[in-house]
Amino acid sequence: MRPKVYVTRRLPFPAFELLKKYCDVDLHDSDEPPSREELKEHVRGKDALLCLLTDKIDREIMDLAPDLKVISTYSVGYDHIDIGEATRRGIYVTHTPGVLTEAVADLAWALLLAVARRVVEADRCVREGEWTIAWYPTFMLGSAVYGKTLGIIGLGRIGTAVARRAKGFNMRVIYYSRTRKPWLEEELGLEFKSLEEVLRESDFVVLTVALTEETYHMIGEDELRLMKPTAYLINVSRGAVVDTQALVRALREGWIAGA
Protein backbone atom coordinates (compact mmCIF):
# COMPACT_ATOMS: atom_id res chain seq x y z
CA MET A 1 0.00 0.00 0.00
CA ARG A 2 1.34 3.44 -0.96
CA PRO A 3 1.89 5.87 1.91
CA LYS A 4 -0.51 8.80 2.18
CA VAL A 5 1.10 12.22 2.42
CA TYR A 6 -0.38 15.63 3.12
CA VAL A 7 1.62 18.53 1.65
CA THR A 8 0.70 21.93 3.06
CA ARG A 9 1.99 24.05 0.20
CA ARG A 10 2.45 24.04 -3.56
CA LEU A 11 5.75 22.35 -4.44
CA PRO A 12 8.09 22.98 -7.38
CA PHE A 13 7.28 20.66 -10.29
CA PRO A 14 10.17 18.14 -9.99
CA ALA A 15 9.61 17.64 -6.26
CA PHE A 16 5.87 17.13 -6.61
CA GLU A 17 6.26 14.64 -9.45
CA LEU A 18 8.85 12.65 -7.51
CA LEU A 19 6.58 12.49 -4.48
CA LYS A 20 3.60 11.38 -6.56
CA LYS A 21 5.66 8.56 -8.02
CA TYR A 22 5.88 6.84 -4.63
CA CYS A 23 3.01 8.24 -2.55
CA ASP A 24 -0.66 9.18 -2.64
CA VAL A 25 -0.40 12.95 -2.29
CA ASP A 26 -3.00 15.28 -0.82
CA LEU A 27 -1.73 18.71 -1.87
CA HIS A 28 -2.79 22.09 -0.56
CA ASP A 29 -2.31 23.65 -3.99
CA SER A 30 -1.55 27.19 -2.92
CA ASP A 31 1.35 29.38 -1.90
CA GLU A 32 -0.74 30.47 1.10
CA PRO A 33 -0.74 28.27 4.21
CA PRO A 34 -3.80 26.17 5.00
CA SER A 35 -6.03 27.35 7.80
CA ARG A 36 -5.85 25.52 11.09
CA GLU A 37 -9.15 23.79 10.30
CA GLU A 38 -7.91 22.73 6.86
CA LEU A 39 -4.74 21.34 8.39
CA LYS A 40 -6.74 19.37 10.95
CA GLU A 41 -9.07 18.00 8.29
CA HIS A 42 -6.44 16.91 5.77
CA VAL A 43 -3.89 15.41 8.18
CA ARG A 44 -6.37 12.71 9.20
CA GLY A 45 -5.41 9.25 8.00
CA LYS A 46 -2.02 10.34 6.68
CA ASP A 47 1.27 8.48 7.08
CA ALA A 48 3.43 11.53 6.45
CA LEU A 49 3.21 15.30 6.60
CA LEU A 50 5.27 17.76 4.57
CA CYS A 51 4.90 21.22 6.10
CA LEU A 52 6.45 24.67 6.27
CA LEU A 53 7.48 26.85 9.19
CA THR A 54 4.12 28.67 9.25
CA ASP A 55 2.29 25.41 10.04
CA LYS A 56 2.04 24.74 13.78
CA ILE A 57 2.42 21.00 14.26
CA ASP A 58 1.53 20.22 17.85
CA ARG A 59 -0.12 17.52 19.95
CA GLU A 60 -3.58 18.35 18.59
CA ILE A 61 -2.45 17.73 15.01
CA MET A 62 -0.65 14.52 15.94
CA ASP A 63 -3.72 13.26 17.81
CA LEU A 64 -5.69 13.51 14.57
CA ALA A 65 -3.12 11.42 12.67
CA PRO A 66 -2.35 8.30 14.73
CA ASP A 67 -0.70 6.65 11.70
CA LEU A 68 1.75 9.51 11.22
CA LYS A 69 5.30 8.19 10.83
CA VAL A 70 7.24 11.20 9.60
CA ILE A 71 6.94 14.98 9.68
CA SER A 72 9.17 16.77 7.17
CA THR A 73 9.52 20.52 7.17
CA TYR A 74 10.52 22.41 4.06
CA SER A 75 12.83 24.65 6.13
CA VAL A 76 16.01 24.73 8.16
CA GLY A 77 14.24 25.76 11.37
CA TYR A 78 11.83 23.41 13.11
CA ASP A 79 10.56 25.44 16.07
CA HIS A 80 7.00 25.14 14.68
CA ILE A 81 7.00 21.40 15.43
CA ASP A 82 6.59 19.92 18.91
CA ILE A 83 9.72 17.77 18.76
CA GLY A 84 9.21 16.31 22.22
CA GLU A 85 5.71 15.12 21.39
CA ALA A 86 6.82 13.67 18.06
CA THR A 87 9.68 11.84 19.78
CA ARG A 88 7.33 10.44 22.40
CA ARG A 89 5.13 9.02 19.64
CA GLY A 90 8.01 7.62 17.62
CA ILE A 91 7.44 10.04 14.73
CA TYR A 92 10.53 10.98 12.76
CA VAL A 93 11.06 14.70 12.16
CA THR A 94 13.25 15.83 9.27
CA HIS A 95 14.34 19.25 8.03
CA THR A 96 16.67 20.73 5.41
CA PRO A 97 19.92 21.88 7.06
CA GLY A 98 22.54 23.17 4.66
CA VAL A 99 20.19 23.89 1.78
CA LEU A 100 20.00 27.64 2.43
CA THR A 101 23.35 28.17 4.15
CA GLU A 102 24.97 30.27 1.43
CA ALA A 103 21.74 32.10 0.59
CA VAL A 104 21.20 33.19 4.20
CA ALA A 105 24.84 34.21 4.54
CA ASP A 106 24.43 36.35 1.42
CA LEU A 107 21.30 37.88 2.95
CA ALA A 108 23.13 38.64 6.19
CA TRP A 109 25.78 40.53 4.26
CA ALA A 110 23.18 42.31 2.14
CA LEU A 111 21.48 43.52 5.32
CA LEU A 112 24.79 44.45 6.95
CA LEU A 113 25.91 46.54 4.00
CA ALA A 114 22.48 48.08 3.54
CA VAL A 115 22.24 49.28 7.13
CA ALA A 116 25.88 50.35 7.36
CA ARG A 117 25.81 52.33 4.13
CA ARG A 118 22.21 53.55 4.56
CA VAL A 119 21.19 52.08 1.22
CA VAL A 120 17.47 51.83 1.99
CA GLU A 121 17.34 55.34 3.45
CA ALA A 122 19.10 56.82 0.43
CA ASP A 123 16.90 54.93 -2.02
CA ARG A 124 13.76 56.15 -0.25
CA CYS A 125 15.11 59.70 -0.18
CA VAL A 126 15.58 59.73 -3.96
CA ARG A 127 12.32 57.96 -4.81
CA GLU A 128 10.24 60.25 -2.60
CA GLY A 129 11.81 63.40 -4.02
CA GLU A 130 13.42 64.46 -0.76
CA TRP A 131 16.85 65.03 -2.30
CA THR A 132 16.33 68.75 -2.77
CA ILE A 133 19.71 70.10 -1.73
CA ALA A 134 23.14 69.81 -3.23
CA TRP A 135 25.33 66.93 -2.07
CA TYR A 136 27.53 67.56 0.96
CA PRO A 137 30.32 65.35 2.39
CA THR A 138 28.35 63.74 5.24
CA PHE A 139 25.08 63.23 3.37
CA MET A 140 23.95 59.59 3.87
CA LEU A 141 27.53 58.81 4.82
CA GLY A 142 26.85 55.71 6.88
CA SER A 143 29.57 53.57 8.42
CA ALA A 144 32.66 51.88 7.05
CA VAL A 145 32.72 48.08 7.02
CA TYR A 146 36.25 47.35 5.84
CA GLY A 147 38.61 46.58 8.71
CA LYS A 148 35.94 46.69 11.41
CA THR A 149 35.09 44.02 14.00
CA LEU A 150 32.37 41.52 13.15
CA GLY A 151 30.77 39.56 15.98
CA ILE A 152 28.92 36.36 15.14
CA ILE A 153 26.59 34.79 17.68
CA GLY A 154 26.06 31.15 16.73
CA LEU A 155 28.85 29.61 14.67
CA GLY A 156 26.96 26.87 12.87
CA ARG A 157 26.77 26.45 9.09
CA ILE A 158 25.37 29.91 8.44
CA GLY A 159 27.57 31.66 10.98
CA THR A 160 30.63 30.05 9.43
CA ALA A 161 29.54 31.11 5.94
CA VAL A 162 29.10 34.69 7.19
CA ALA A 163 32.59 34.57 8.72
CA ARG A 164 34.16 33.37 5.45
CA ARG A 165 32.74 36.36 3.60
CA ALA A 166 34.23 38.73 6.18
CA LYS A 167 37.74 37.85 5.01
CA GLY A 168 37.13 39.91 1.87
CA PHE A 169 36.51 42.94 4.06
CA ASN A 170 39.67 42.41 6.14
CA MET A 171 37.56 42.26 9.28
CA ARG A 172 38.48 41.03 12.72
CA VAL A 173 35.94 38.28 13.38
CA ILE A 174 34.98 37.25 16.90
CA TYR A 175 32.30 34.76 17.83
CA TYR A 176 30.25 33.25 20.61
CA SER A 177 28.78 29.76 20.26
CA ARG A 178 27.66 26.93 22.52
CA THR A 179 30.74 24.98 21.48
CA ARG A 180 34.13 26.37 20.61
CA LYS A 181 35.42 25.62 17.08
CA PRO A 182 39.25 25.60 17.24
CA TRP A 183 39.63 24.30 13.68
CA LEU A 184 37.64 27.24 12.33
CA GLU A 185 39.59 29.65 14.51
CA GLU A 186 42.76 28.38 12.86
CA GLU A 187 41.35 28.27 9.33
CA LEU A 188 39.56 31.64 9.36
CA GLY A 189 41.46 33.52 12.06
CA LEU A 190 38.46 33.72 14.37
CA GLU A 191 38.54 34.60 18.07
CA PHE A 192 36.28 32.88 20.60
CA LYS A 193 34.71 35.26 23.13
CA SER A 194 31.96 35.31 25.73
CA LEU A 195 28.57 36.67 24.65
CA GLU A 196 29.20 39.84 26.63
CA GLU A 197 32.61 40.36 25.00
CA VAL A 198 31.18 39.90 21.51
CA LEU A 199 28.49 42.49 22.21
CA ARG A 200 30.93 45.00 23.72
CA GLU A 201 33.68 44.71 21.11
CA SER A 202 31.80 44.33 17.82
CA ASP A 203 30.99 47.01 15.29
CA PHE A 204 28.52 44.62 13.67
CA VAL A 205 26.74 41.79 15.50
CA VAL A 206 25.18 39.05 13.36
CA LEU A 207 22.77 36.57 14.96
CA THR A 208 22.76 33.10 13.41
CA VAL A 209 21.30 30.90 16.15
CA ALA A 210 18.37 28.50 16.08
CA LEU A 211 15.28 29.53 18.03
CA THR A 212 15.03 27.37 21.15
CA GLU A 213 13.88 27.89 24.72
CA GLU A 214 17.45 28.94 25.52
CA THR A 215 17.74 31.48 22.68
CA TYR A 216 14.28 33.05 22.99
CA HIS A 217 14.89 36.78 23.62
CA MET A 218 18.59 36.11 24.14
CA ILE A 219 19.14 39.68 22.94
CA GLY A 220 17.20 41.97 25.24
CA GLU A 221 17.71 45.29 26.99
CA ASP A 222 20.74 44.19 29.00
CA GLU A 223 22.49 42.81 25.92
CA LEU A 224 21.67 45.80 23.71
CA ARG A 225 23.04 48.18 26.33
CA LEU A 226 26.37 46.34 26.15
CA MET A 227 26.78 47.22 22.47
CA LYS A 228 28.63 50.27 21.21
CA PRO A 229 26.45 53.27 20.30
CA THR A 230 28.07 53.02 16.86
CA ALA A 231 27.30 49.31 16.43
CA TYR A 232 24.72 47.57 14.27
CA LEU A 233 22.64 44.44 14.92
CA ILE A 234 21.79 42.07 12.06
CA ASN A 235 19.43 39.19 12.78
CA VAL A 236 19.03 36.33 10.30
CA SER A 237 17.73 34.00 13.01
CA ARG A 238 14.06 33.81 13.97
CA GLY A 239 12.68 37.16 15.08
CA ALA A 240 11.95 35.92 18.60
CA VAL A 241 15.68 35.63 19.32
CA VAL A 242 15.52 39.41 19.85
CA ASP A 243 13.20 41.20 22.27
CA THR A 244 11.54 43.49 19.72
CA GLN A 245 10.35 46.05 22.27
CA ALA A 246 13.84 46.38 23.69
CA LEU A 247 15.26 46.77 20.18
CA VAL A 248 12.77 49.52 19.32
CA ARG A 249 13.77 51.37 22.47
CA ALA A 250 17.47 50.87 21.70
CA LEU A 251 17.02 52.42 18.26
CA ARG A 252 14.87 55.31 19.45
CA GLU A 253 17.17 56.17 22.35
CA GLY A 254 20.42 55.65 20.47
CA TRP A 255 21.88 52.73 22.41
CA ILE A 256 22.99 51.33 19.04
CA ALA A 257 23.40 52.87 15.59
CA GLY A 258 21.02 50.64 13.68
CA ALA A 259 19.53 47.23 13.02
Contacts in CASP RR format, 6 or more apart in sequence:
PFRMAT RR
TARGET T0000
AUTHOR 0000-0000-0000
METHOD contacts of the structure
MODEL  1
MRPKVYVTRRLPFPAFELLKKYCDVDLHDSDEPPSREELKEHVRGKDALL
CLLTDKIDREIMDLAPDLKVISTYSVGYDHIDIGEATRRGIYVTHTPGVL
TEAVADLAWALLLAVARRVVEADRCVREGEWTIAWYPTFMLGSAVYGKTL
GIIGLGRIGTAVARRAKGFNMRVIYYSRTRKPWLEEELGLEFKSLEEVLR
ESDFVVLTVALTEETYHMIGEDELRLMKPTAYLINVSRGAVVDTQALVRA
LREGWIAGA
2 22 0 8 1.000
2 23 0 8 1.000
2 24 0 8 1.000
3 22 0 8 1.000
3 23 0 8 1.000
3 24 0 8 1.000
3 47 0 8 1.000
3 48 0 8 1.000
3 69 0 8 1.000
4 23 0 8 1.000
4 24 0 8 1.000
4 26 0 8 1.000
4 45 0 8 1.000
4 46 0 8 1.000
4 47 0 8 1.000
4 48 0 8 1.000
5 19 0 8 1.000
5 23 0 8 1.000
5 24 0 8 1.000
5 25 0 8 1.000
5 26 0 8 1.000
5 46 0 8 1.000
5 47 0 8 1.000
5 48 0 8 1.000
5 49 0 8 1.000
5 50 0 8 1.000
6 26 0 8 1.000
6 28 0 8 1.000
6 42 0 8 1.000
6 43 0 8 1.000
6 46 0 8 1.000
6 48 0 8 1.000
6 49 0 8 1.000
6 50 0 8 1.000
7 16 0 8 1.000
7 19 0 8 1.000
7 25 0 8 1.000
7 26 0 8 1.000
7 27 0 8 1.000
7 28 0 8 1.000
7 50 0 8 1.000
8 28 0 8 1.000
8 33 0 8 1.000
8 34 0 8 1.000
8 39 0 8 1.000
8 49 0 8 1.000
8 50 0 8 1.000
8 51 0 8 1.000
8 52 0 8 1.000
8 55 0 8 1.000
9 28 0 8 1.000
9 30 0 8 1.000
9 31 0 8 1.000
9 33 0 8 1.000
9 51 0 8 1.000
9 52 0 8 1.000
9 74 0 8 1.000
10 16 0 8 1.000
10 27 0 8 1.000
10 28 0 8 1.000
10 29 0 8 1.000
10 30 0 8 1.000
10 31 0 8 1.000
11 19 0 8 1.000
11 27 0 8 1.000
11 50 0 8 1.000
16 25 0 8 1.000
16 27 0 8 1.000
19 25 0 8 1.000
19 50 0 8 1.000
23 48 0 8 1.000
26 42 0 8 1.000
26 46 0 8 1.000
28 34 0 8 1.000
28 38 0 8 1.000
28 42 0 8 1.000
33 52 0 8 1.000
33 54 0 8 1.000
33 55 0 8 1.000
34 42 0 8 1.000
34 55 0 8 1.000
36 56 0 8 1.000
39 55 0 8 1.000
39 61 0 8 1.000
40 60 0 8 1.000
40 61 0 8 1.000
40 64 0 8 1.000
43 49 0 8 1.000
43 61 0 8 1.000
43 64 0 8 1.000
43 65 0 8 1.000
43 68 0 8 1.000
44 64 0 8 1.000
44 65 0 8 1.000
45 65 0 8 1.000
45 66 0 8 1.000
45 67 0 8 1.000
46 65 0 8 1.000
46 67 0 8 1.000
46 68 0 8 1.000
47 67 0 8 1.000
47 68 0 8 1.000
47 69 0 8 1.000
47 70 0 8 1.000
48 68 0 8 1.000
48 69 0 8 1.000
48 70 0 8 1.000
48 71 0 8 1.000
48 72 0 8 1.000
49 57 0 8 1.000
49 61 0 8 1.000
49 65 0 8 1.000
49 68 0 8 1.000
49 70 0 8 1.000
49 71 0 8 1.000
49 72 0 8 1.000
50 72 0 8 1.000
50 73 0 8 1.000
50 74 0 8 1.000
51 57 0 8 1.000
51 71 0 8 1.000
51 72 0 8 1.000
51 73 0 8 1.000
51 74 0 8 1.000
51 80 0 8 1.000
51 81 0 8 1.000
52 73 0 8 1.000
52 74 0 8 1.000
52 75 0 8 1.000
53 73 0 8 1.000
53 75 0 8 1.000
53 77 0 8 1.000
53 78 0 8 1.000
53 79 0 8 1.000
53 80 0 8 1.000
54 80 0 8 1.000
55 80 0 8 1.000
56 80 0 8 1.000
57 71 0 8 1.000
57 80 0 8 1.000
57 81 0 8 1.000
57 82 0 8 1.000
57 86 0 8 1.000
58 82 0 8 1.000
58 85 0 8 1.000
59 82 0 8 1.000
59 85 0 8 1.000
62 68 0 8 1.000
62 82 0 8 1.000
62 85 0 8 1.000
62 86 0 8 1.000
62 89 0 8 1.000
62 91 0 8 1.000
68 89 0 8 1.000
68 91 0 8 1.000
69 91 0 8 1.000
69 92 0 8 1.000
70 91 0 8 1.000
70 92 0 8 1.000
70 93 0 8 1.000
70 94 0 8 1.000
71 81 0 8 1.000
71 86 0 8 1.000
71 91 0 8 1.000
71 92 0 8 1.000
71 93 0 8 1.000
71 94 0 8 1.000
72 93 0 8 1.000
72 94 0 8 1.000
72 95 0 8 1.000
73 80 0 8 1.000
73 81 0 8 1.000
73 93 0 8 1.000
73 94 0 8 1.000
73 95 0 8 1.000
73 96 0 8 1.000
74 96 0 8 1.000
75 95 0 8 1.000
75 96 0 8 1.000
76 95 0 8 1.000
76 96 0 8 1.000
76 97 0 8 1.000
76 98 0 8 1.000
76 99 0 8 1.000
76 100 0 8 1.000
76 104 0 8 1.000
77 95 0 8 1.000
77 210 0 8 1.000
77 211 0 8 1.000
77 238 0 8 1.000
78 93 0 8 1.000
78 95 0 8 1.000
79 210 0 8 1.000
79 211 0 8 1.000
79 212 0 8 1.000
79 238 0 8 1.000
81 93 0 8 1.000
83 93 0 8 1.000
86 92 0 8 1.000
86 93 0 8 1.000
87 93 0 8 1.000
97 157 0 8 1.000
98 157 0 8 1.000
101 157 0 8 1.000
101 158 0 8 1.000
101 161 0 8 1.000
102 161 0 8 1.000
104 158 0 8 1.000
104 161 0 8 1.000
104 208 0 8 1.000
104 236 0 8 1.000
105 158 0 8 1.000
105 159 0 8 1.000
105 161 0 8 1.000
105 162 0 8 1.000
105 164 0 8 1.000
105 165 0 8 1.000
107 236 0 8 1.000
108 158 0 8 1.000
108 162 0 8 1.000
108 206 0 8 1.000
108 208 0 8 1.000
108 234 0 8 1.000
108 236 0 8 1.000
109 162 0 8 1.000
109 165 0 8 1.000
111 234 0 8 1.000
111 236 0 8 1.000
112 145 0 8 1.000
112 204 0 8 1.000
112 206 0 8 1.000
112 232 0 8 1.000
112 234 0 8 1.000
113 119 0 8 1.000
113 145 0 8 1.000
114 120 0 8 1.000
115 232 0 8 1.000
115 234 0 8 1.000
115 258 0 8 1.000
115 259 0 8 1.000
116 142 0 8 1.000
116 143 0 8 1.000
116 144 0 8 1.000
116 145 0 8 1.000
116 204 0 8 1.000
116 232 0 8 1.000
117 142 0 8 1.000
117 143 0 8 1.000
117 145 0 8 1.000
118 140 0 8 1.000
118 141 0 8 1.000
118 142 0 8 1.000
121 140 0 8 1.000
122 140 0 8 1.000
124 130 0 8 1.000
125 131 0 8 1.000
125 140 0 8 1.000
143 203 0 8 1.000
143 230 0 8 1.000
143 232 0 8 1.000
143 257 0 8 1.000
145 169 0 8 1.000
145 171 0 8 1.000
145 204 0 8 1.000
146 169 0 8 1.000
146 170 0 8 1.000
146 171 0 8 1.000
147 169 0 8 1.000
147 170 0 8 1.000
147 171 0 8 1.000
147 172 0 8 1.000
148 169 0 8 1.000
148 171 0 8 1.000
148 172 0 8 1.000
148 203 0 8 1.000
148 204 0 8 1.000
149 171 0 8 1.000
149 172 0 8 1.000
149 173 0 8 1.000
149 174 0 8 1.000
149 201 0 8 1.000
149 202 0 8 1.000
149 203 0 8 1.000
149 204 0 8 1.000
150 162 0 8 1.000
150 163 0 8 1.000
150 166 0 8 1.000
150 169 0 8 1.000
150 171 0 8 1.000
150 172 0 8 1.000
150 173 0 8 1.000
150 174 0 8 1.000
150 202 0 8 1.000
150 203 0 8 1.000
150 204 0 8 1.000
150 206 0 8 1.000
151 173 0 8 1.000
151 174 0 8 1.000
151 175 0 8 1.000
151 176 0 8 1.000
151 198 0 8 1.000
151 201 0 8 1.000
151 202 0 8 1.000
151 204 0 8 1.000
151 205 0 8 1.000
151 206 0 8 1.000
152 159 0 8 1.000
152 162 0 8 1.000
152 163 0 8 1.000
152 173 0 8 1.000
152 174 0 8 1.000
152 175 0 8 1.000
152 176 0 8 1.000
152 198 0 8 1.000
152 205 0 8 1.000
152 206 0 8 1.000
152 208 0 8 1.000
153 175 0 8 1.000
153 176 0 8 1.000
153 177 0 8 1.000
153 195 0 8 1.000
153 198 0 8 1.000
153 205 0 8 1.000
153 206 0 8 1.000
153 207 0 8 1.000
153 208 0 8 1.000
153 209 0 8 1.000
153 218 0 8 1.000
154 175 0 8 1.000
154 176 0 8 1.000
154 177 0 8 1.000
154 178 0 8 1.000
154 207 0 8 1.000
154 208 0 8 1.000
154 209 0 8 1.000
155 163 0 8 1.000
155 175 0 8 1.000
155 176 0 8 1.000
155 177 0 8 1.000
155 181 0 8 1.000
155 184 0 8 1.000
155 190 0 8 1.000
155 208 0 8 1.000
156 177 0 8 1.000
156 208 0 8 1.000
158 208 0 8 1.000
158 236 0 8 1.000
159 175 0 8 1.000
159 206 0 8 1.000
159 208 0 8 1.000
160 181 0 8 1.000
160 184 0 8 1.000
160 188 0 8 1.000
162 206 0 8 1.000
162 208 0 8 1.000
163 173 0 8 1.000
163 175 0 8 1.000
163 184 0 8 1.000
163 188 0 8 1.000
163 190 0 8 1.000
164 188 0 8 1.000
166 173 0 8 1.000
167 188 0 8 1.000
172 191 0 8 1.000
173 188 0 8 1.000
173 189 0 8 1.000
173 190 0 8 1.000
173 191 0 8 1.000
174 190 0 8 1.000
174 191 0 8 1.000
174 192 0 8 1.000
174 193 0 8 1.000
174 197 0 8 1.000
174 198 0 8 1.000
174 201 0 8 1.000
174 202 0 8 1.000
175 181 0 8 1.000
175 190 0 8 1.000
175 191 0 8 1.000
175 192 0 8 1.000
175 193 0 8 1.000
175 198 0 8 1.000
176 192 0 8 1.000
176 193 0 8 1.000
176 194 0 8 1.000
176 195 0 8 1.000
176 197 0 8 1.000
176 198 0 8 1.000
177 192 0 8 1.000
180 192 0 8 1.000
181 190 0 8 1.000
181 192 0 8 1.000
184 190 0 8 1.000
185 191 0 8 1.000
185 192 0 8 1.000
193 201 0 8 1.000
195 223 0 8 1.000
196 226 0 8 1.000
198 205 0 8 1.000
199 205 0 8 1.000
199 223 0 8 1.000
199 226 0 8 1.000
199 227 0 8 1.000
200 226 0 8 1.000
200 227 0 8 1.000
200 228 0 8 1.000
202 227 0 8 1.000
202 228 0 8 1.000
202 231 0 8 1.000
203 228 0 8 1.000
203 230 0 8 1.000
203 231 0 8 1.000
203 232 0 8 1.000
204 231 0 8 1.000
204 232 0 8 1.000
204 234 0 8 1.000
205 227 0 8 1.000
205 231 0 8 1.000
205 232 0 8 1.000
205 233 0 8 1.000
205 234 0 8 1.000
206 234 0 8 1.000
206 235 0 8 1.000
206 236 0 8 1.000
207 219 0 8 1.000
207 233 0 8 1.000
207 234 0 8 1.000
207 235 0 8 1.000
207 236 0 8 1.000
207 237 0 8 1.000
207 241 0 8 1.000
207 242 0 8 1.000
208 236 0 8 1.000
208 237 0 8 1.000
209 215 0 8 1.000
209 218 0 8 1.000
209 237 0 8 1.000
209 241 0 8 1.000
210 237 0 8 1.000
210 238 0 8 1.000
211 237 0 8 1.000
211 238 0 8 1.000
211 239 0 8 1.000
211 240 0 8 1.000
211 241 0 8 1.000
215 237 0 8 1.000
215 241 0 8 1.000
216 240 0 8 1.000
216 241 0 8 1.000
217 240 0 8 1.000
217 241 0 8 1.000
217 242 0 8 1.000
217 243 0 8 1.000
218 241 0 8 1.000
218 242 0 8 1.000
219 233 0 8 1.000
219 235 0 8 1.000
219 241 0 8 1.000
219 242 0 8 1.000
219 243 0 8 1.000
219 246 0 8 1.000
219 247 0 8 1.000
220 242 0 8 1.000
220 243 0 8 1.000
220 246 0 8 1.000
220 247 0 8 1.000
221 243 0 8 1.000
221 246 0 8 1.000
221 249 0 8 1.000
221 250 0 8 1.000
224 233 0 8 1.000
224 246 0 8 1.000
224 247 0 8 1.000
224 250 0 8 1.000
224 255 0 8 1.000
224 256 0 8 1.000
225 250 0 8 1.000
225 255 0 8 1.000
227 233 0 8 1.000
227 255 0 8 1.000
227 256 0 8 1.000
228 256 0 8 1.000
228 257 0 8 1.000
229 254 0 8 1.000
229 255 0 8 1.000
229 256 0 8 1.000
229 257 0 8 1.000
230 257 0 8 1.000
231 256 0 8 1.000
231 257 0 8 1.000
231 258 0 8 1.000
232 256 0 8 1.000
232 257 0 8 1.000
232 258 0 8 1.000
232 259 0 8 1.000
233 242 0 8 1.000
233 247 0 8 1.000
233 256 0 8 1.000
233 258 0 8 1.000
233 259 0 8 1.000
234 259 0 8 1.000
235 241 0 8 1.000
235 242 0 8 1.000
235 259 0 8 1.000
247 259 0 8 1.000
249 255 0 8 1.000
250 256 0 8 1.000
250 259 0 8 1.000
251 258 0 8 1.000
251 259 0 8 1.000
END
